[in-house]
Amino acid sequence: MIDTQKIREYFPAIQAGRVVTNNAASTQAPVQLLDLLEKLVVQYDNVHRGQSRSSLLTTTEFESSYDTIAQFVGAASRNNIILYRNATEAINSVMYSLMTEFKDGDNVVTTFMEHNSNYVPWYGLCEEILPKFGIRVECRIAKFDKETGALDLNHLNSLVDRRTKIVCCAGASNFLGTINPIKKIKEIADSSGYLHPNGDKRSYLLIDGAQLVPNAYVNVSELGVDFFAWSFHKMLAPFGVGALYAREDLLLKMRPFLYGGDMIAEGMVSRGKVDYNSLPWKFTAGTPNILGTILSAQSLRLLMDFSLNPGTQNYFMADKELATPDIKKAMDNIEFHEKTLIGEALNILGDMPSLNIFGPKNPESRTSLVAFTHKDNSPFKIAEELSKLGVESRAGCHCATLAHHYYELNPPASCRLSFYVYNDIEDVRKACFAINP
């Protein structure tokens, strides 16, 4: 396992005695990023908007951050990476950019295990936006097995046909913990035969990777997906930055989500014609979250250092390309660490007959979160009692509202524990044994 004792000393929240087990919502920030922020503000200036030394230095660090992010997920270049405020906005950008391509009779396929961010935009498109223009597009929802938490691939396959423009699926569920078989889902999407304006004859595939990228090795080029979204506040960075990976050929032809500012080619606005900027800036309207972008990229480098050799600084703030074998080893180490933690949690909670645990029972099939209900106590009561004992959990629907209704839970809520690299076995035991069996 990862040497958490070396890692924990860098996190003020952990040093303060907090037992943080709500990491699937957001992780804590380490001192290295806080110190970096102080250093950056000394030279801070806007990017792409000045000739001063400060502006040029900030622009260089900002642009190189895109390279780091692209390398971390195995993208071909920075041209594939578009940054937004969060994964939710990234998914919305795909919906709005593709909106004018939908034809009457098309459909979108998603699943009952989705975060609201990967269902509500498509619901809005099909039920609220396109009907205003007389275009009928159906939103179809694939089932999952209530016992195992596994996505029903046969049902998904039955929903995908020659009119399925896009399949939208979670890489991992933030409620069930289920890790979905992306390559099998891609095979289903690829076989649809849907004809796109650019000549592609298959359904596009969008993966919500918000629960996958922080916890496992992801290489978008190997997966062959069209769109992949995730957030950095679930992997040590501060709030305010989410990413969208997309195939470059799609980005070149897609309409921008936001218009104005930096997404316009220099000087190329006239009464009758507007030319857009080159990638990735074509999709970056207005002044971006400059400091957040730099910190997010450095959080990836720091995460690698933490998981490869805690206490050393090999990648953080280093002007070097991320090596793919090191990325894989780092994320494999994190995955092994987390599966050990969630395995212990499942063992302890599984011995409590009053609990109903959702999702896969095998830690190898899930990420490092576990959601449950109690036959006598509400999830909110459990979370409140845990807080009194110094354990920070989360109660609610976790924005996986469809899945909670799928189980006919009343209220549509569960209590969830989720762990990350700075958690250790003692955190898991304290959290689980604090629950009234």
C-alpha positions in Angstrom: 0.0 0.0 0.0 0.9 3.7 -0.4 2.8 5.1 2.6 0.0 7.2 3.9 2.0 8.3 7.0 4.4 10.3 4.7 1.5 11.7 2.7 -0.7 12.8 5.6 1.8 15.3 6.9 1.3 17.4 3.8 -2.5 17.8 4.4 -3.5 20.5 6.9 -7.0 19.0 7.1 -5.7 15.6 8.1 -3.1 17.1 10.5 -6.0 18.9 12.2 -7.4 15.5 13.1 -10.2 15.3 10.6 -11.3 11.8 9.4 -12.3 12.7 5.8 -14.4 10.0 4.2 -16.3 12.2 1.7 -13.6 12.1 -1.0 -15.9 11.1 -3.8 -17.4 14.6 -3.5 -14.1 16.5 -3.1 -10.6 15.8 -1.8 -8.4 17.9 0.4 -5.7 20.2 -0.8 -2.0 19.6 0.2 0.4 22.3 1.4 2.5 22.0 -1.8 -0.4 23.5 -3.8 -1.2 26.1 -1.2 2.5 27.2 -1.3 2.5 27.2 -5.0 -0.5 29.5 -5.1 1.4 32.0 -3.0 4.4 31.9 -5.4 2.2 32.3 -8.5 0.4 35.4 -7.3 3.8 37.3 -7.3 4.0 37.1 -11.1 0.3 36.6 -11.8 -1.2 38.3 -14.9 -3.7 37.5 -17.6 -2.8 35.0 -20.4 -2.8 35.7 -24.1 -3.5 39.4 -23.3 -0.2 41.1 -22.7 3.5 41.5 -23.6 4.8 42.0 -20.1 7.2 39.5 -18.6 4.5 38.5 -16.0 1.9 37.9 -18.7 4.3 35.8 -20.8 5.5 33.7 -17.9 1.9 33.1 -16.7 0.9 32.2 -20.3 3.7 29.7 -20.6 2.8 28.0 -17.3 -0.9 28.1 -18.2 -0.4 26.5 -21.7 2.1 23.9 -20.4 -0.6 22.8 -17.9 -2.7 21.6 -20.8 0.3 19.4 -21.9 0.5 17.9 -18.4 -3.2 17.2 -18.4 -3.2 15.6 -21.9 -0.2 13.4 -21.0 -1.9 12.2 -17.7 -4.9 10.8 -19.6 -3.1 9.6 -22.7 -4.4 12.3 -25.1 -2.4 13.0 -28.2 -1.9 16.6 -27.4 -3.2 19.7 -25.7 -5.5 20.2 -28.7 -7.7 17.4 -27.2 -8.2 19.1 -23.8 -10.8 21.7 -23.1 -11.1 23.1 -19.6 -14.3 24.2 -17.9 -15.4 25.0 -14.3 -16.2 21.3 -13.6 -17.2 18.0 -15.2 -20.8 19.1 -15.3 -20.1 22.1 -17.5 -17.8 19.9 -19.7 -20.7 17.5 -20.3 -23.1 20.4 -20.9 -20.6 21.8 -23.5 -20.9 18.5 -25.5 -24.7 18.7 -25.4 -24.8 22.3 -26.6 -22.1 21.9 -29.2 -23.9 18.9 -30.7 -27.4 20.3 -30.3 -27.8 21.6 -33.8 -26.8 18.2 -35.3 -29.7 16.3 -33.9 -32.4 15.2 -36.3 -36.1 14.4 -35.7 -36.3 10.8 -34.6 -32.8 10.5 -33.1 -32.2 9.2 -29.6 -29.7 9.5 -26.8 -28.9 6.5 -24.6 -27.7 6.9 -21.0 -28.1 4.7 -17.8 -29.9 4.6 -14.5 -26.6 4.8 -12.6 -25.6 8.2 -14.0 -24.7 11.3 -11.9 -27.3 14.0 -12.6 -24.6 15.8 -14.7 -24.7 13.0 -17.3 -28.5 12.7 -17.4 -30.2 16.0 -16.8 -28.4 17.8 -19.7 -29.7 15.1 -22.1 -33.1 15.1 -20.5 -33.2 18.9 -21.0 -32.1 18.5 -24.6 -34.8 15.9 -25.4 -37.7 17.2 -23.3 -37.2 21.0 -23.1 -34.9 22.4 -25.8 -35.3 20.5 -29.0 -39.1 20.2 -28.8 -39.2 24.1 -29.0 -37.9 23.6 -32.5 -40.2 20.8 -33.4 -37.5 18.2 -33.2 -38.3 15.0 -31.3 -35.4 13.2 -29.7 -35.8 10.3 -27.2 -33.7 9.9 -24.1 -33.4 6.1 -23.4 -32.1 4.8 -20.1 -30.3 1.4 -19.6 -30.9 -0.6 -16.5 -28.4 -2.1 -14.0 -28.6 -5.2 -11.8 -29.9 -4.2 -8.4 -28.0 -7.0 -6.6 -24.6 -6.7 -8.2 -24.6 -3.1 -9.4 -23.5 -4.2 -12.8 -24.7 -2.4 -15.9 -27.1 -4.5 -18.0 -25.1 -4.5 -21.3 -27.8 -6.6 -23.0 -30.4 -3.9 -22.2 -28.0 -1.2 -23.2 -27.4 -2.9 -26.5 -31.2 -3.2 -27.1 -31.6 0.5 -26.7 -28.8 1.5 -29.2 -29.9 1.6 -32.8 -29.3 3.4 -36.1 -30.9 6.6 -34.7 -28.7 6.7 -31.5 -26.5 9.8 -31.9 -24.6 9.4 -28.6 -24.2 7.0 -25.7 -23.5 8.7 -22.4 -22.3 6.5 -19.5 -20.4 6.7 -16.2 -16.9 5.3 -16.1 -17.6 4.5 -12.5 -20.8 5.1 -10.4 -20.5 7.6 -7.5 -23.3 5.7 -5.7 -22.7 2.0 -6.5 -19.0 2.2 -7.0 -19.4 0.0 -10.1 -16.6 0.3 -12.6 -18.2 0.0 -16.1 -16.6 -1.9 -19.0 -15.9 1.0 -21.3 -14.5 -1.0 -24.1 -17.6 -3.2 -24.3 -19.8 -0.2 -24.2 -17.8 1.3 -27.0 -18.3 -1.9 -29.1 -22.1 -1.4 -28.7 -21.8 2.3 -29.6 -19.6 1.5 -32.6 -22.0 -1.0 -34.0 -25.1 1.3 -34.2 -24.6 2.5 -37.7 -25.7 6.1 -37.0 -24.6 8.4 -39.7 -23.1 11.7 -38.5 -22.6 14.8 -40.6 -18.8 14.2 -40.7 -19.3 10.7 -42.2 -18.8 8.7 -39.0 -21.2 5.7 -39.0 -21.6 4.8 -35.4 -22.8 6.4 -32.1 -20.6 8.8 -30.3 -19.5 7.7 -26.8 -19.2 10.1 -23.9 -17.8 8.9 -20.6 -18.3 10.7 -17.3 -14.9 9.9 -15.7 -15.3 12.0 -12.6 -15.0 8.9 -10.3 -12.6 7.0 -12.6 -9.7 9.4 -13.3 -8.8 10.1 -9.7 -8.8 6.4 -8.8 -7.5 4.3 -11.7 -5.3 4.4 -14.8 -7.1 6.0 -17.7 -5.7 6.2 -21.3 -8.3 7.8 -23.5 -6.4 7.0 -26.7 -6.5 3.3 -25.8 -10.1 3.4 -24.8 -11.0 5.1 -28.1 -13.8 7.3 -26.6 -15.1 10.4 -28.3 -15.6 12.5 -25.2 -14.4 12.0 -21.6 -15.1 14.4 -18.7 -13.7 14.7 -15.2 -12.9 17.2 -12.4 -9.7 18.0 -10.5 -11.3 18.8 -7.2 -11.7 15.0 -6.7 -7.9 14.6 -7.1 -6.3 17.1 -4.6 -6.8 20.3 -6.6 -8.9 23.3 -5.4 -12.4 23.8 -6.8 -13.1 25.4 -10.1 -11.6 23.3 -12.9 -13.0 20.4 -14.9 -11.8 18.9 -18.1 -13.2 17.5 -21.3 -11.1 15.3 -23.6 -12.5 15.0 -27.1 -11.2 13.7 -30.4 -9.5 16.5 -32.3 -11.4 15.9 -35.5 -14.7 16.4 -33.6 -13.5 19.6 -31.9 -12.4 21.1 -35.2 -15.9 20.6 -36.7 -18.0 21.3 -33.5 -19.6 24.6 -32.8 -18.2 26.3 -29.6 -20.2 26.1 -26.4 -19.3 29.7 -25.4 -18.6 32.6 -27.6 -16.4 35.7 -27.2 -13.0 36.6 -25.9 -10.1 34.3 -26.4 -12.0 31.8 -28.5 -11.8 34.2 -31.5 -8.8 34.3 -33.8 -6.7 37.4 -33.3 -8.3 40.3 -35.3 -10.7 38.0 -37.1 -14.0 39.7 -36.4 -15.8 41.7 -39.0 -19.4 42.6 -39.8 -19.9 39.6 -42.0 -17.4 36.9 -40.7 -15.9 35.6 -37.5 -13.0 33.1 -37.4 -12.4 31.0 -34.3 -9.1 30.4 -32.6 -7.0 27.3 -32.9 -7.5 24.4 -30.5 -7.8 24.2 -27.6 -8.5 27.9 -27.3 -11.5 27.7 -29.7 -13.5 26.5 -26.7 -12.0 28.9 -24.1 -14.2 32.0 -24.2 -13.2 34.9 -21.9 -10.5 35.0 -19.2 -10.0 31.4 -17.9 -9.3 30.1 -14.4 -5.6 30.6 -14.8 -4.4 29.8 -11.3 -6.8 27.0 -11.0 -5.6 25.5 -14.3 -1.9 25.6 -13.2 -2.7 24.1 -9.7 -4.8 21.4 -11.3 -2.0 20.3 -13.6 0.5 20.4 -10.7 -2.0 18.3 -8.6 -1.5 15.5 -11.2 2.2 15.7 -10.9 2.0 15.8 -7.1 -0.4 12.8 -7.1 2.2 10.8 -9.0 5.0 11.7 -6.6 2.7 10.7 -3.6 1.9 7.4 -5.1 5.3 6.5 -6.6 7.7 7.7 -3.8 6.1 9.8 -1.0 8.4 12.5 0.3 10.2 13.0 -3.0 9.6 15.6 -5.7 10.2 14.0 -9.1 7.3 15.4 -11.2 5.8 18.2 -9.1 7.0 21.6 -10.5 9.4 19.8 -12.8 9.7 20.7 -16.5 9.5 17.2 -17.7 7.0 15.1 -19.6 4.9 12.6 -17.7 6.2 9.1 -18.6 3.3 6.7 -19.4 4.8 3.8 -17.5 5.1 6.1 -14.4 1.5 7.3 -14.8 0.3 3.7 -15.0 2.4 2.6 -12.0 1.2 5.6 -10.0 -2.4 5.0 -10.6 -2.1 1.2 -10.2 -0.6 1.9 -6.8 -3.5 4.2 -5.9 -6.0 1.6 -7.1 -4.4 -1.1 -5.0 -4.3 1.1 -2.0 -8.0 2.0 -2.4 -9.1 -1.5 -3.0 -7.4 -2.6 0.2 -9.3 0.2 2.1 -12.7 -0.5 0.5 -12.2 -4.3 1.0 -11.8 -3.6 4.7 -14.9 -1.4 4.7 -17.0 -4.0 2.9 -15.8 -6.7 5.4 -16.8 -4.6 8.4 -20.1 -3.3 7.1 -21.0 -6.6 5.6 -21.1 -8.1 9.1 -23.8 -5.6 10.1 -27.2 -7.3 9.3 -29.1 -4.0 9.6 -27.3 -2.5 6.7 -28.1 -2.8 3.0 -24.9 -2.2 0.9 -25.3 -1.1 -2.7 -23.1 -2.1 -5.6 -20.5 -4.9 -6.1 -19.5 -6.9 -3.1 -16.1 -7.6 -4.6 -13.7 -4.7 -4.1 -12.0 -5.6 -7.4 -15.2 -4.5 -9.2 -15.6 -1.1 -7.6 -13.9 2.2 -6.6 -13.2 3.2 -3.1 -16.6 4.2 -2.0 -19.5 2.4 -0.3 -23.1 3.6 0.1 -25.6 1.9 2.3 -28.9 2.3 4.2 -29.9 1.2 7.7 -33.2 -0.6 8.3 -34.0 1.6 11.3 -32.0 4.9 10.9 -32.2 7.4 8.1 -29.0 8.1 6.1 -29.0 11.7 7.4 -29.2 10.5 11.0 -26.3 8.2 10.4 -24.2 10.9 8.9 -25.0 13.3 11.7 -24.0 10.8 14.3 -20.8 10.0 12.5 -20.0 13.7 12.4 -20.4 13.9 16.2 -17.8 11.1 16.4 -15.4 13.0 14.1 -16.1 11.1 10.9 -17.0 13.1 7.8 -19.4 11.1 5.5 -22.2 12.1 3.2 -25.9 11.4 3.2 -28.3 12.1 0.4 -28.7 11.0 -3.2 -25.2 12.0 -4.1 -26.6 13.5 -7.4 -27.3 9.9 -8.4 -31.0 10.5 -8.1 -32.1 8.1 -10.9 -30.4 5.2 -9.2 -31.9 5.9 -5.8 -35.4 6.0 -7.3 -34.5 2.8 -9.2 -34.2 1.1 -5.8 -37.5 2.8 -4.7 -35.7 4.3 -1.7 -37.9 6.6 0.4 -36.4 9.1 0.9 -34.1 8.7 -2.2 -31.0 8.8 -0.1 -28.1 6.7 1.3 -25.1 7.2 3.5 -21.7 7.0 1.7 -18.1 6.6 2.9 -15.4 7.3 0.3 -11.6 7.1 0.7 -8.5 8.5 -1.0 -4.7 8.3 -0.9 -4.3 10.0 2.5 -6.8 7.6 4.2 -5.4 4.6 6.0 -6.9 1.4 7.5 -7.5 3.1 10.8 -9.6 5.7 9.1 -11.7 3.0 7.5 -12.1 1.1 10.8 -13.0 4.2 12.8 -15.6 5.2 10.2 -17.2 1.8 9.9 -17.2 0.8 13.5 -18.7 4.1 14.4 -21.9 3.1 12.6 -24.5 1.7 14.9 -25.0 -2.0 13.8 
